Each structure stands twice: as structure tokens, then as C-alpha cells.
Amino acid sequence: MENISIITIIAIAFLGSFGHCVGMCGGIVIAYSSTKIDNSWSKVKQSLSHILYVLGRVSTYTILGFIFGYFGSVVTFNHTTNGILLLFTGFLMILVGLSLSGKLKFLTSIEHSVSKSKIYQQTFRKLLGSNSFISFYLLGMLNGLLPCGFVYVFAITAASTGSALWGAFVMFIFGLSTIPAMFSLGFFVGIFKQIALRNLFISIAAILVIIFGIYTMYNGYEFLSDPNKSTFNRHS
């Protein structure tokens, strides 16, 4: 993958996490912060708990990236299907960008809440009632399984790499880039209640997603018209 692609993924995930991710997953962070973490704990112990939670999310995303990347390596047989996959990925990114900007309801329409399922609720309650360090990590992994349109786009991006390892890397970078927002939320809940600040991050993220979507579609077109000319190098 190109450096510009990695940098763009980091920028989109970082900014988007302060808007979309905080809004969608913030309730879980607030729930475990107020239920599982004792105020008498030292700052080090509290920090370790938050770190384990976000690392659990990153672990799930990395595994999903590996799976999607492997799937992409299996279904992509030639430059034509590769180009089509890139076009599709770019198109979805544009839809997500428009959704983040409030022009569409694409994200909300595909984010069906599995949190209402009996298995999820039972597992969530069990982990929420435990104060062990491993429970924070497992809770993070469970959170990473929640359907999220933002995650879907990067999962498809992982598939477009056509490599299990590169797919895992894409989702690993995505997960790491969301850590600042989710980690900070556990300590500074009030900051993220500032609607103007969240809207600013969402607007910037939306623009970046749309630009990256157009860029990805352009590379898909390049693959279809002239594979050797494409600047999106798989397995590179």
C-alpha cells in the first residue's frame, strides 16, 4: 500500500472516531467507566483498564482485517475484478462521507444493533459485572464486533488489498487511530458533549472520506484501463 493511503486511513479514523465512534460506542465506554472502575483505583490502574479495553477493540478489528484481506485474496482473480472491487470500495467511502456530513442516512441504515441479541446482552452483563483486567480486554473485543458502517468501509478496504496480512494491517492501523478518542472518553466525558467540537471533527472526517473514496475509485478505473499504470499497489 502507498504511504498516502496509510496516512489517509489514520487521518480519517482519528477524526471520525471523535465524531462517529464516540457517538456510537461512547455509551459502552461510559457504562464500564462508571460501573467497572472504582474511583479509589490509582490513575495507573484506571489507565491500564482503559488501555486493555481499547486493545481489545484493536484485536477484533485486526482479526476482521485478516479475514477480509484473505477473502479479498481468494475472490480477486484478475485485474478486472480487482478494479471493480476498488471502484466498489471507493463508492462506499463516498456514501459514508456523505452520511457523516448528514447528506445521507447510509451509516445508520446499515448499523443494525446486535446489542439487543440475547447472547450479546448476557455476555455484556457478565463482563460488565467483573472487575478483572481480562474482562476489560474481552469487553473491548465484544465492542469491536458491533456492526458499524465506519468499520465496514475499512473492512472492505482491507479486502481490496487482496492480502490477509495487509488487510490485518489496515484494520490494525484503523483501530490504533481510534484509540485517542475512545481512551480519552473514559477520563474526559464532558469534553465530548461539546456538539460544536464533535461536528467539526465529523465534517473534516467526511471530507477526507469522500476524497479518499474518489481517489480509490480513480485507482479502480486505472486498474480496469491499464493495470500497469495503477498507483494502488496490492501486496506492496
N, C-alpha and C positions, 0 to 999 in steps of 0.2 A: 504493500500500500504506500501511497505517497505521503510525505510529511504534511502536506497541506490538508490531506484528508484526516489525519490523526489530530492535527491542531483544531480543525473544524469540529470534529467529534467532541473533543474536550470542551471547546467553547460552547457548543450547543447544549451538551449535557450539563455543564456547570451552570449556565444561565437558566436553562429550562428547569433545573432542579429547584431553583429558588422560587419558581412560579408554579409550574405544573405539579412537580413531585411533592413539594411542601403542602400544596392544597389537597392532593390525593392521599398521601401517606402520612401527613402530619398528625392526623388523629391517632394513628398507631403509636407514633413516637411519643406524643403527649400522654397516651394511655400507659405505656410501660414506664415512662419517666415518673409519673405520679403514683403508679401502683407498685412497681418492682424496685424502684430506687429509694432508699431511705435517706432522708436529709442529713442523718447523722454520719453517713458514709463520708470518707475523705474524698477530696476532689480527684485524687488518683484513682480510687476505686470506682467513682462515678464515671470518670473519663474512660476507664477500661471497659465498663459496661456498655457505654455508647459505641466505643470502637468495635467491640465484639459484634454488636448489632449491625453496624454498617458493613463490617467484613462478611457477615452472613449474607447480606444482600448482594455484595460483590461476588461472593462464591456462587450464588444461584445464577446471577447474570453470566458469569464466566462459563458455567456448565451449559446454560442455554445457548451461549455463543458457540461453544464447541459442537453442540448438537446441530444447530442451524448451519454452521460452517460445513460440517460433514455432509449434511443434507444437500447443501449447495454444490459440493464437490461431486455428489452422486448424480444429481439431476442435470448438471450443466455439462453437456457433451461436446458442444462446439461453440464457435464464436457467435453464431446466430442466437442460440438460447442464452448465452452469456450477455449479449447485448440487450435482449428482451428483458432479462432479469434486472439489469441496471436501469432500463427505462421504467420498469415497474417500481423499483425501489425509489427512484427519483420522483416519480409521480406521487407515491405515498408520502414522501417527505414534504412535497408541496402541499398536499392535503393537510398534513399535520401542522405545517407552518400557518396555513390559513385558519386552522382550528384554534391554534394558540392565539392568533390575533383576533379571534372572535368572529371571523367571517363565516366559519362553518362549525358544525357540531360533530365533526368526524371523530374526534377523540372520545367524546362522551358516548357516542353511539356504539363504539366497539369495546368500551371498558365495562363489560358485564361483571358484576360483583359476585365472585365465587365466595366472598367472605360470608355469604348467607348460607353456604352449604354446611351440613351438619358436621362433617369431618373436619372442615376448616375451623368452625367455631369451637369444637371440642379441643382440638389441638391448640388453638389460640388461647383458650381459657387455661389449659393445663400449663402452658409456657408462661402465661401472664402471672400465674399463681406461684411460680418458682422464682427464687432469688439466686439460683446458682448461675455462675458465669456462663456455662454452656447454654443455659436457657436463653440468654440474650442473643447468642450466635444463632441458635436454631430459630428464634423468633424473626431474626433478620432474614434467614433463608426462606422462612414461610412468607414473609412480606414480599420477597423477590418473586414469588410465584403468582402474586396477584395480577390479574390482567391489567395491562396498561398500554394505551396506544403509543405512548412515548417509547416504551421498551420495545414494542413490536417493530417500530421503524428501524431501530438499531439491530434488532434480531434479523430483520430482512437484509440489512446492510452486512451483517455477519455472513449470511447465506451467500450474498453476492461476491464475497471474497473467494468462494469455491475452495476453502481450506478450513478444516476443523480447528487447527492451531491459530490461524489468523482470525477466524470467527470468534474464538475464545478471547483473543487479544482485543478485538473491537469491543466486545461486551465488558471485558475487564477494565478497559480504559473508560468506557461509559460509566461503569459502576464507581470507579475511583473518582470520577469527575463530579458525581452527585454527593460524595461524602461531606464536603464542606457545609452544604445546606442542611443535610439530614443530621449531621453531627452537631452543628450549631443549634439546631432547633431544640435539642434536648436541654440546652442551657439557656437559650435566649428566645423563648417562645414569643415574648412580646414584640420583638423586632419584626417577626413575620406577619404580625397583624396589621402592619402598615400597608394598606392597599396600594398606595401610590408606588411604593418601592417594589412590591411584587409585580405590579402591572408593567413597570419599567423593564424588569428582567424578562418578563414574558414577551414583551414587544421586541426586545433585542434578539431573544432566542428565536422568535417566529421569523424574523428577517433572515437570520443565519440559516435556519432550516430550509426556507424557501430557496435561498441562494445555493445551498449545498444540493438541494433537490434538483435544481436546474442544471448544476454542474454535473451531477450524476447522470441525468438524462442525456446531457451532451456526450458524456463518455459512452453511454449505451449506444447512441447514434453512431459514434466513431467506431465502435466495435462492429456494428452492422455494415457500415460503409467501407471501413478499412481497418481490420483488426490490428495490423502492424502499426497503425498511426495512433491508436488509442493511448491516452495518458494514464488510464486506470489499469495498473499492472497487477494482475492477480498473482498470488504467491510471492510477491516481491517485497 
